[in-house]
Amino acid sequence: MGYAILAVMAVGVVLMLTRVLPTAFALGLLAVVIALLAGASVLGDKNSVGTTVLQTGSTLLAATMVAVLLGSWLGTLMEDTGIAATLVRKIVEFGGERPAVVAVGVYVVAVLCGSITGSAPAAMLAGVVGIPAMIAVGVRPVVAGGTVLMGIATGLPLDLIGWQFLSDAIKLPIEQVRSFQLRLFPIVLVGSLLYILVETRRRGARHAWAVRLDAKPSTRVRRGDAPWYALVSPLVPIVLALGFHVPIVASLLAGVVFALVTTTRPGKLGERALRSLYRAFDVAAPPIVLFVAIGMLLSAVRLPGAVSALTPIVSALSPSGTLLFVLVFAALVPLCLYRGPFNIYGLGAGVAGVLVSGGVYPATAVLGLMASYGQVLGVSDPTSTQTVWSAQYAGVRPERVMASTLPYTWLIAIGGLVLTTVLYLT
């Protein structure tokens, strides 16, 4: 039965790779089929498709979904009020004609954006102004797109939404997730800065603008700069969560309120808050749908029948020993690309559930494994929405961004795997 479940998972990967089914639909279908193969009844109070997989599973990551919505709200406010654009403009003014300095400055803004919201919205916040600014001072388009993506990925270890997701998916306390992510952050920071400094120098400068403009020029007028004290809005949730251990939802709400009151006249607060919240629902809808499906898949692979069927196989295939752990999983890094089986925002969540439920590795080691892989897929996966948007906005193909960034994200992942073995497997 275990091999049949693995075969179904493989079919699911093919469906996602070939785009026959959207990822969320494929994961939901996988959850139902795996539950039936594991012997679950269609209806019933316990361990059934209707109750355990569909009813309980769809809300399993509810806390993550709320965090996604609040993060999207803060991101929408940063766009509406001009906070993100002001940050980038100030950095470009400071950097002058020095490509590496401007790239590092835009990278810092991308880190802030990536720490409050992920995926394409974060790329847009930092990239709409940042990518043209970098290209204008001579940064190659492929490096400009990669720089924004590296910044977003560097923000992931500080991302409160990511903490909540990993906590829910792997069943670990937020404190343990935060502890590992903060240790991973310096590795990501060094690897990302290495990418920017090496690639801006190695590829040289080219003064050209590569963003494809519409035939009809936009009539959009540039907004004024946001007040200087509003520019710290992205830091408010991070400081509260890290420094004062405020719960994640409360920290994100505080960031929203701070961004509102520092940029909006009192008489307009209610109108702007409501308008930006409605827009945030549009931004948050795709990841929330994905998290509903991931919750179903996690519930399916945690069914007793699935655990007993998969544990012997996964245990036999999983490397033992710290050196083999690093070598084998480092070699398997490409499997998290193209919606592969180690994509934590896809089938990888199910794999993580099997590894934890079967006791193959400690839950903390699975956390380290998935967080390390998350650094690769967040930057280099040509099917990720943030990669597609950044590459196309810079005027290059997503595959070129993957080729440019993968050597560095692979090294970052290896660093994360070594960190995992040192902390949890020795």
Disulfide bonds with the S-S distance in Angstrom:
none
